[in-house]
Amino acid sequence: MSPQKREPIVALVVATLLLFGSGCRKNSTAPVLNASVNSNQDAAQSIADAVGEDNGGVTDQMGDIADATGSAGISSNVGSASPEAALMKSVSAAGDSVTKIFNASDTSWTVSVSRDRVGLFGRQAGFTRTYYIKFIDRNGVALPRYTTTTSPADTASTIIFMVLDGSGYTVTRFVSTHLLSISSNYKVAGTNTSMITVNGTFTRTGIDTIKTATGERVLNYTLTANLQDVTGPRTPRYASLARVPRATSGTISGTYTATVSLLRGDAYSERSFTKTFTVTFGAGSGSIDVGGSKFTCDLQVGETAGN
């Protein structure tokens, strides 16, 4: 073929390649990540950690409230679980300790709890909590313990349960946490029935390092929340297969405020944010709504799904 005849064909091929290449470049442009969704995701993961049982979150406190009504009270969980319940646990208990001091001045108890947890996928946690517990009968009179045998015998129908302070850390597949402070003030009703109902407030501050496919970020946060008719079984947490996370219902709502430092990646441009959130308990999982974005979390291990 002569050079003259090849020129139109070559020009057509070049034009086609340029057009095709332009289309490829246009279609291969990476989508811009939605800043709101990603910061909501980080907040949801941090909130999930704050409610998880294995992490010393709200559901762990629900278990301690239930345990406080048992004959042994709040105690170390080492060796206390039935074989069936032990199989359902995602973590083992090691090095747990509990100390109790009775305060005769106001008929209350100060209970100090220290727990270590080791679980699957490298999960681990260690935390301490100091509780203030006061048992109150149906007439509003403080009792020295949940059930009294002295005349007249009585059982507490209400418990004032407060977290005075605490510390701790958590390592999961997605987050490493350092708890700076924690406090709560709960009023527990129905403690003389099979189901307890908890209302009240809690606050915690901490530093969470969150890892996702888009990078790694450090959140210095403050979380404040209200428990609204959060219910659970009064049965001590390891007395049956009805583990606390599976049997808890109700809602928690509040505000999550954080400042963000990037360690790796550039998932979103926000360096500080405030989110409103709601956690709805149900059948072992929690539905977390953060700023209109919805997530699911495992209430036992304190992780969001699909992170």
C-alpha positions as semicolon CSV with decimal commas, in nm:
position;residue;x (nm);y (nm);z (nm)
1;M;0,000;0,000;0,000
2;S;0,136;0,339;-0,097
3;P;0,209;0,606;0,165
4;Q;-0,069;0,820;0,017
5;K;-0,330;0,551;0,074
6;R;-0,208;0,472;0,427
7;E;-0,236;0,831;0,555
8;P;-0,622;0,844;0,578
9;I;-0,629;0,505;0,750
10;V;-0,358;0,603;1,000
11;A;-0,539;0,930;1,074
12;L;-0,864;0,740;1,137
13;V;-0,690;0,492;1,368
14;V;-0,518;0,772;1,565
15;A;-0,844;0,963;1,599
16;T;-1,021;0,649;1,720
17;L;-0,748;0,578;1,975
18;L;-0,756;0,935;2,102
19;L;-1,132;0,923;2,139
20;F;-1,116;0,584;2,310
21;G;-0,835;0,698;2,538
22;S;-1,028;1,011;2,631
23;G;-1,327;0,798;2,722
24;C;-1,113;0,568;2,937
25;R;-0,961;0,859;3,124
26;K;-1,303;1,006;3,188
27;N;-1,454;0,678;3,312
28;S;-1,152;0,584;3,525
29;T;-1,168;0,898;3,734
30;A;-1,184;0,786;4,099
31;P;-1,514;0,877;4,267
32;V;-1,494;1,153;4,523
33;L;-1,557;1,015;4,871
34;N;-1,848;1,167;5,055
35;A;-1,696;1,344;5,356
36;S;-2,010;1,321;5,567
37;V;-2,050;0,946;5,517
38;N;-1,690;0,871;5,612
39;S;-1,687;1,082;5,926
40;N;-2,022;0,926;6,017
41;Q;-1,861;0,584;5,973
42;D;-1,575;0,672;6,206
43;A;-1,816;0,808;6,466
44;A;-2,029;0,492;6,438
45;Q;-1,725;0,270;6,500
46;S;-1,626;0,471;6,806
47;I;-1,985;0,460;6,938
48;A;-2,000;0,082;6,880
49;D;-1,690;0,042;7,093
50;A;-1,855;0,251;7,367
51;V;-2,155;0,017;7,389
52;G;-1,985;-0,323;7,338
53;E;-1,986;-0,571;7,625
54;D;-1,635;-0,706;7,569
55;N;-1,500;-0,349;7,570
56;G;-1,648;-0,245;7,904
57;G;-1,923;-0,049;7,732
58;V;-2,286;0,006;7,820
59;T;-2,386;-0,358;7,776
60;D;-2,108;-0,466;8,013
61;Q;-2,259;-0,231;8,271
62;M;-2,602;-0,381;8,203
63;G;-2,450;-0,717;8,293
64;D;-2,300;-0,580;8,614
65;I;-2,634;-0,427;8,712
66;A;-2,800;-0,767;8,665
67;D;-2,518;-0,938;8,855
68;A;-2,564;-0,696;9,145
69;T;-2,906;-0,851;9,208
70;G;-2,771;-1,208;9,224
71;S;-2,662;-1,396;9,533
72;A;-2,293;-1,351;9,445
73;G;-2,331;-0,989;9,337
74;I;-2,078;-0,844;9,094
75;S;-1,789;-1,088;9,086
76;S;-1,507;-1,221;8,873
77;N;-1,636;-1,410;8,571
78;V;-1,345;-1,654;8,565
79;G;-1,482;-2,007;8,576
80;S;-1,835;-1,889;8,642
81;A;-1,987;-1,951;8,302
82;S;-2,162;-2,274;8,210
83;P;-1,998;-2,474;7,927
84;E;-2,278;-2,367;7,693
85;A;-2,239;-2,001;7,778
86;A;-1,861;-2,024;7,752
87;L;-1,891;-2,148;7,394
88;M;-2,092;-1,838;7,308
89;K;-1,837;-1,599;7,451
90;S;-1,615;-1,429;7,196
91;V;-1,351;-1,364;7,460
92;S;-1,194;-1,535;7,756
93;A;-1,175;-1,377;8,099
94;A;-0,837;-1,364;8,264
95;G;-0,712;-1,165;8,557
96;D;-1,052;-1,031;8,657
97;S;-1,079;-0,884;9,004
98;V;-1,358;-0,722;9,206
99;T;-1,343;-0,540;9,539
100;K;-1,644;-0,416;9,736
101;I;-1,668;-0,161;10,015
102;F;-1,987;-0,095;10,212
103;N;-2,051;0,269;10,299
104;A;-2,254;0,273;10,620
105;S;-2,291;0,651;10,608
106;D;-2,539;0,640;10,321
107;T;-2,609;0,264;10,292
108;S;-2,433;0,224;9,958
109;W;-2,155;0,020;9,800
110;T;-1,839;0,116;9,616
111;V;-1,740;-0,162;9,378
112;S;-1,412;-0,161;9,184
113;V;-1,385;-0,388;8,880
114;S;-1,076;-0,476;8,678
115;R;-1,110;-0,697;8,370
116;D;-0,889;-0,827;8,090
117;R;-1,026;-0,975;7,769
118;V;-0,865;-1,173;7,487
119;G;-1,066;-1,278;7,183
120;L;-1,064;-1,381;6,820
121;F;-0,887;-1,189;6,541
122;G;-0,644;-1,031;6,786
123;R;-0,915;-0,862;6,989
124;Q;-0,816;-0,762;7,338
125;A;-0,929;-0,524;7,606
126;G;-0,837;-0,422;7,958
127;F;-1,043;-0,186;8,170
128;T;-1,129;-0,074;8,521
129;R;-1,454;0,069;8,653
130;T;-1,551;0,212;8,991
131;Y;-1,922;0,184;9,064
132;Y;-2,149;0,345;9,323
133;I;-2,445;0,119;9,396
134;K;-2,742;0,189;9,621
135;F;-3,033;-0,052;9,673
136;I;-3,373;0,108;9,746
137;D;-3,697;-0,065;9,845
138;R;-4,047;0,017;9,724
139;N;-4,089;0,273;10,004
140;G;-3,778;0,465;9,903
141;V;-3,570;0,332;10,192
142;A;-3,208;0,234;10,126
143;L;-3,122;-0,132;10,192
144;P;-2,777;-0,261;10,292
145;R;-2,795;-0,519;10,012
146;Y;-3,024;-0,630;9,730
147;T;-3,220;-0,869;9,950
148;T;-3,237;-0,843;10,327
149;T;-3,325;-1,138;10,548
150;T;-3,361;-0,946;10,870
151;S;-3,712;-0,856;10,979
152;P;-3,881;-0,719;10,788
153;A;-3,729;-0,902;10,487
154;D;-3,726;-0,692;10,173
155;T;-3,596;-0,677;9,817
156;A;-3,477;-0,369;9,632
157;S;-3,713;-0,250;9,360
158;T;-3,478;0,028;9,244
159;I;-3,101;0,058;9,216
160;I;-2,898;0,376;9,181
161;F;-2,600;0,270;8,970
162;M;-2,324;0,517;8,890
163;V;-1,990;0,484;8,714
164;L;-1,764;0,712;8,916
165;D;-1,455;0,669;8,701
166;G;-1,270;0,424;8,483
167;S;-0,983;0,360;8,245
168;G;-0,908;0,117;7,970
169;Y;-0,801;0,022;7,621
170;T;-0,940;-0,185;7,336
171;V;-0,780;-0,340;7,027
172;T;-1,007;-0,480;6,755
173;R;-0,971;-0,536;6,383
174;F;-1,066;-0,176;6,310
175;V;-0,995;0,040;6,614
176;S;-0,749;0,089;6,897
177;T;-0,888;0,291;7,184
178;H;-0,757;0,470;7,488
179;L;-1,025;0,570;7,737
180;L;-0,953;0,898;7,914
181;S;-1,261;0,932;8,135
182;I;-1,601;0,777;8,190
183;S;-1,898;0,850;8,415
184;S;-2,265;0,761;8,431
185;N;-2,572;0,808;8,646
186;Y;-2,837;0,538;8,600
187;K;-3,165;0,472;8,774
188;V;-3,259;0,106;8,745
189;A;-3,625;0,016;8,791
190;G;-3,799;-0,320;8,820
191;T;-3,510;-0,484;9,001
192;N;-3,755;-0,703;9,193
193;T;-3,891;-0,842;8,864
194;S;-3,744;-1,057;8,586
195;M;-3,662;-0,754;8,366
196;I;-3,475;-0,440;8,465
197;T;-3,519;-0,099;8,300
198;V;-3,234;0,152;8,292
199;N;-3,267;0,526;8,236
200;G;-2,997;0,786;8,280
201;T;-2,692;0,952;8,129
202;F;-2,332;0,867;8,056
203;T;-2,026;1,051;7,930
204;R;-1,691;0,931;7,808
205;T;-1,384;1,085;7,648
206;G;-1,109;0,904;7,468
207;I;-0,867;0,874;7,179
208;D;-0,956;0,623;6,907
209;T;-0,728;0,520;6,621
210;I;-0,949;0,389;6,340
211;K;-0,824;0,190;6,040
212;T;-1,025;0,148;5,720
213;A;-0,948;0,082;5,354
214;T;-0,923;0,457;5,298
215;G;-0,665;0,528;5,565
216;E;-0,593;0,560;5,934
217;R;-0,719;0,838;6,156
218;V;-0,701;0,944;6,521
219;L;-1,017;1,079;6,681
220;N;-0,998;1,269;7,010
221;Y;-1,362;1,257;7,114
222;T;-1,627;1,333;7,373
223;L;-1,946;1,126;7,381
224;T;-2,252;1,219;7,587
225;A;-2,570;1,014;7,579
226;N;-2,902;0,929;7,740
227;L;-3,031;0,578;7,804
228;Q;-3,404;0,564;7,738
229;D;-3,585;0,260;7,877
230;V;-3,297;0,022;7,809
231;T;-3,417;-0,316;7,933
232;G;-3,249;-0,648;7,997
233;P;-3,285;-0,968;8,200
234;R;-3,225;-0,951;8,575
235;T;-3,066;-1,296;8,555
236;P;-2,688;-1,281;8,617
237;R;-2,516;-1,253;8,282
238;Y;-2,363;-1,603;8,273
239;A;-2,651;-1,790;8,432
240;S;-2,813;-1,881;8,099
241;L;-2,768;-1,862;7,723
242;A;-2,959;-1,533;7,720
243;R;-2,643;-1,324;7,700
244;V;-2,689;-0,958;7,783
245;P;-2,630;-0,826;7,427
246;R;-2,889;-1,066;7,285
247;A;-3,148;-0,979;7,547
248;T;-3,107;-0,600;7,569
249;S;-3,357;-0,363;7,409
250;G;-3,418;0,011;7,414
251;T;-3,237;0,315;7,276
252;I;-2,941;0,537;7,350
253;S;-2,919;0,883;7,193
254;G;-2,664;1,156;7,225
255;T;-2,387;1,368;7,078
256;Y;-2,043;1,269;6,954
257;T;-1,779;1,542;6,906
258;A;-1,429;1,474;6,772
259;T;-1,116;1,634;6,637
260;V;-0,939;1,435;6,365
261;S;-0,571;1,377;6,287
262;L;-0,471;1,186;5,974
263;L;-0,202;0,919;5,999
264;R;-0,248;0,768;5,654
265;G;-0,469;0,838;5,353
266;D;-0,704;1,129;5,303
267;A;-1,055;0,990;5,349
268;Y;-1,224;1,321;5,417
269;S;-1,142;1,682;5,472
270;E;-1,310;1,734;5,811
271;R;-1,074;1,798;6,100
272;S;-1,348;1,838;6,358
273;F;-1,715;1,747;6,368
274;T;-2,016;1,702;6,595
275;K;-2,269;1,427;6,527
276;T;-2,601;1,336;6,681
277;F;-2,661;0,963;6,707
278;T;-2,910;0,698;6,816
279;V;-2,836;0,336;6,904
280;T;-3,130;0,095;6,896
281;F;-3,071;-0,242;7,061
282;G;-3,212;-0,567;6,929
283;A;-3,126;-0,939;6,926
284;G;-2,754;-0,897;6,984
285;S;-2,700;-0,625;6,727
286;G;-2,743;-0,253;6,743
287;S;-2,870;-0,019;6,476
288;I;-2,662;0,300;6,486
289;D;-2,790;0,614;6,317
290;V;-2,521;0,882;6,293
291;G;-2,617;1,204;6,119
292;G;-2,869;1,016;5,905
293;S;-2,629;0,736;5,804
294;K;-2,720;0,389;5,934
295;F;-2,484;0,119;6,053
296;T;-2,512;-0,217;6,227
297;C;-2,294;-0,312;6,520
298;D;-2,225;-0,627;6,718
299;L;-2,315;-0,539;7,078
300;Q;-2,084;-0,803;7,220
301;V;-1,755;-0,724;7,047
302;G;-1,835;-0,357;6,984
303;E;-1,767;-0,344;6,609
304;T;-1,964;-0,208;6,318
305;A;-2,042;-0,446;6,034
306;G;-1,883;-0,401;5,695
307;N;-1,612;-0,162;5,811
